[in-house]
């Protein structure tokens, strides 16, 4: 059973709900589902919160350390509709990421094929490889913090595992607090400002619903994120 504190946090983080769909602002550090050493995740907790909904399913995933907009279907028909929308152009996702160094205004797209490799430990690592699947992320500078860091918007055009994280590193600007693809010195510098998390957040989601209307949802990244960026700003 999932503890009351986590259930309450998820209930408070519901951004949108109708008869077929729930969108939550997933906290950083919470897996989307149980397994591999994790007793439970968002989906198990939501099933406990909504026992009357017997068809709750994750529509897509977010990495455990990533926060932000996560869709959960309440009906099979909605799940099928959203899976089709994700395969086409029916869903637009925008992320914010705090990356190392000065992201150049000229780097607007990172196009690098990605391949999944499973390590002996069972961990999944993704790397840029000519044999990988075609992958494209569009980036835009939102705010600069001297030469130390840049806040960027990232829009994944394709939807590969760890795509934004690997593309940011490939561009030479790894994400703060990224345990797999980050830069230890940069992560440490951000941690010293109180930033004890991975700085990748799915802040907006635009999705075409089954009736043809468009749902636009935004999620705030939270107090720790905001405070860290404030401190970064005063350090410039």
N, C-alpha and C positions, 0 to 999 in steps of 0.2 A: 504493500500500500504506500501511496505517495503522501509525504508529510503535509500537514495543514498549511504550513508557511509557504511552501511551493505552490500548492493549489490556489492559495489566496493571491500570490504574486501573479500567477497566470490569469486568474479571473480579472485582476486589476489591469492586466496588459492586453485585454481584448480590445482591438481597434475597430472591429466591424463584425457584425453577426446578422445573418438572415436565415431563412429556413434551410438553405443549402450549403452555407459557407461560413467559416469563422476565419478571421485574420487576426493573428496575435503579434505583439512585439516581443519576440523571443529574447529572454535575457542571455547575455554572454555566459558561457560556462555550462549551459544546460544542453544536453544532447537532444536531438529530435526524437530518438527512440532508444529503448534499452538494448543491451547486448554488449559484447566485448568489454566486460568489466564494469559496465554501467547498468545498475539495477532497473532504472526506468528513465524515460525521457518525456518530452512534451506530449507525445501521442498517448502514452499510458496515463499521464496525469489528466489530459483532457477527457479521456474515456471515463475516468473517475469523477470528473467534474460534471460531465453530461451523460449520466448513465442511461438516460432515455434515448440517446442517439446511438443506435447499435451499428451504424455503418461509418463511424468516424475513421477517416484515413488521411495521412499526410499527402498533400498534393505534390510537394517538392521538398527538398532538404536545405538546411543551412548547416554549415560546419558547427561543431559544438561551441567553439570559441567566438563565432560570429553572432551578432545580435541583429534584431530587426524583423521585418515583415515576413511572416510565415503563414501559408494558407493551409487550412484543414477543411476537407470536404465532409459534409454531414450526410451526403447521399451518394450512392454509386453513380447516379446520372451526372451529378455535379463533378465528381472525380473524373469521369470520362470526358466531359466537356472541357475541363481545365487542362487535362493531359493533351488534348488536341490543340488547345489554345497555346500551350507551352511549346508544342512542336512547330506551330506556325508563328505568326506575328501577333498573336492575341494577348501576350503578356509582356509588359516592359518593366524591368527591374533596375533600379538605380541604387548604388551603394556609395557610402563615403568611406575613405580609407586615409589613415595618417601614415605617410611613407617617409622613408629616410631621404635626406638631402633635398636638393632643389630640383623638383620635377620640371623639365623644360616645357615651356608653353607650346613648343613645336611638336612634342610627342602627343598626338591626339589618338593614335590607335596602336595597339600592340597586337600583331598578327603572328602567332607562333604556334605550331602544332604541338599538342600535348598528349603524352602517353602515360598511362597508369602503370606503376610497378609495385608489386606487393613485396615488402621486405620479409626476411625470415621471421622477424618478430610478429608478422601478421599485419604490421602497419602499412598503410597505403601512402606511397609517395608518388607525386606526379612530376614529370619533367618534360622540358622542351626537347622534342625529338622529331627528326624528319619522318620517322615511321608513325608518328602520332596522328591524332584526329585534328583536323583543321579547327582553329580556335581564334576568336577575335574579341578583344575588349576595347571599348572606347573610353578614353580618359579626358578629364577636364580639370584644370587647376581651380580650386575654390579659394584657398588661402595659403599664403607662404609664411613660414616662421624662419626668417633669415636663411642660412644655408643648412640649418639643422634638419628641418622637416617641411613637408608640404601636405596640406589637406587636399585630396583629390576626389572628384566624383568618378566612379567607375560604372560603366554600363556593359555588362556581358552580352554580346550579340549571340554567341553560342553558349551553351550551358554545360561546360565540362567540370568535373570534380576539381576543386581547389583552383579554378581558372584565374580569378583575380589575383590570388596570392602568388601564383607562379608567374603570371604575366608581369606583376609589379616587380618581382625579384629579377626577372629576365631583362626588364628595362633598367635595372641597376638601382631600383628604389624599393627595397623590401618593406613590408608593413610592420609597424611597431607592434611588438608583443606576439609576433607569429612564431609559435613553437617549432614549426617545421621548416619554414622558408625564410625566417627572419634573420636579422643581423644582431648578434648578441650585444654589441656595444651600443647600438641605437636603442634596442629594447631596454637595456639597463638605464640609459639616460632618461627615457620616458617614464620608466618605473620610479625613478628618483623624484619625478614630479608628481607621483601619486597614480600614474597610469598603469595599474596592475591588471591589464586585460589585453586581448588582441583588438587592435583598432580597425576593425572592419565591421560595418553596420549597414544592413539593408534598409535604407531610409524611405524608399518609396516603391510603390507597386501600382501598376495600372493594368487592369484586366477586363477583358470583354466578357460580360456575363451571358448566360444562355439566351436571355431575351434581347440581346443586342445592345443593351446599355453598357456604359463603361464605369467601372468602379475605380476610384483613385484613393489610395490610402497612404498616409505618411506616418512614420514612427520616429519618435525622438530617441537619440542615442543615450540619454540618461545623464545623471549628475556627475558621475566619475569622469566620463568622456568630456563633458563641458568644462569641468574644473581643470582637467589636465591641459586642455587647449588654452584656457585662460592663463594658466601658469606659463605655458610655452610662450604665449604672446608677450608676457611681461619680461621674459628672458632675452627677447630679441636684442 
